[in-house]
Amino acid sequence: MAGATRNEQGTLVYEVVDREVLDRYSEEELKAQFERAVNLSVLEGSPEEMEALRITLMEEIQANDLPLDQWNDMLDKELSIFKSGEKYDYVKDMQDAYAEGLKTPLAIKILDTIPAHYFWDIKTPIGREEEVPLNPYNPARKVPGENFFDIRQNEEWMKERREKRLLKPTTTMHRNY
C-alpha cells in the first residue's frame, strides 16, 4: 500500500498490476484454485452424519500431531461471539457498533463536510494579538521618539518634570516650585 494514493473522498486507491500477482502464483494454480472453489457446495446431512464428520476431523487432527488445545483456542477465537463468562448486553453491543463514529464530535463531522475553500476568507490568526506600542502619556499620539537616543532624552525630560529638577548644563540646579 506504499504506492497507494487518496482520491477526493479520502479513500486509498491502489492499482494491482498483473506482474505483482503472477510473481506469486502461476496462472495454472489460480485456475485450479478457482475450479475447486466453484465445485464446493454446502455440506448437508443429518445430525448423525455431521457428528461423524466432526469425529473424523478430530481423529485426523490427532493423527497429524496437531495440538488439540491450540485448535480449540483458534476455533474459539475465530467463531466465539462472547468471551467465557460474558453475557449479551444490548447497550455494550450498540456502543461497540458505533464506537468509531462516536469518537469525533458532531460539530467536527459537520465541518468536515464543508469544503476547505469555504473558510479561506474567514480564517483568524491563531497566535497572540500583536502589541502596538503606545505613547504612555498620550495614547492618541504616536510613540515618543524616532530612535533610541530620542526616546531616552524624552524619558529623561519626563523624569526631570516628575522630580521637579533642572539639570541642564546652562541652567540652575535648584528645584522648580
Residue, then its C-alpha position, 0 to 999 in steps of 0.5 A: m500500500a506504499g504506492a497507494t494514493r487518496n482520491e477526493q473522498g479520502t479513500l486509498v486507491y491502489e492499482v494491482v498490476d498483473r506482474e505483482v500477482l503472477d510473481r506469486y502464483s502461476e496462472e495454472e494454480l489460480k485456475a485450479q484454485f478457482e475450479r475447486a472453489v466453484n465445485l464446493s457446495v454446502l455440506e448437508g446431512s443429518p445430525e448423525e452424519m455431521e457428528a461423524l464428520r466432526i469425529t473424523l476431523m478430530e481423529e485426523i487432527q490427532a493423527n497429524d500431531l496437531p495440538l488439540d488445545q491450540w485448535n480449540d483456542m483458534l476455533d474459539k477465537e475465530l467463531s466465539i461471539f462472547k468471551s467465557g463468562e460474558k453475557y449479551d448486553y444490548v447497550k455494550d453491543m450498540q456502543d461497540a457498533y458505533a464506537e468509531g463514529l462516536k469518537t469525533p464530535l458532531a460539530i467536527k463531522i459537520l465541518d468536515t463536510i464543508p469544503a476547505h475553500y469555504f473558510w479561506d476568507i474567514k480564517t483568524p490568526i491563531g497566535r497572540e494579538e500583536e502589541v502596538p506600542l503606545n505613547p504612555y502619556n498620550p495614547a492618541r499620539k504616536v510613540p515618543g521618539e524616532n530612535f533610541f537616543d530620542i526616546r531616552q532624552n524624552e524619558e529623561w525630560m519626563k523624569e526631570r518634570r516628575e522630580k521637579r529638577l533642572l539639570k541642564p548644563t546652562t541652567t540652575m540646579h535648584r528645584n522648580y516650585 
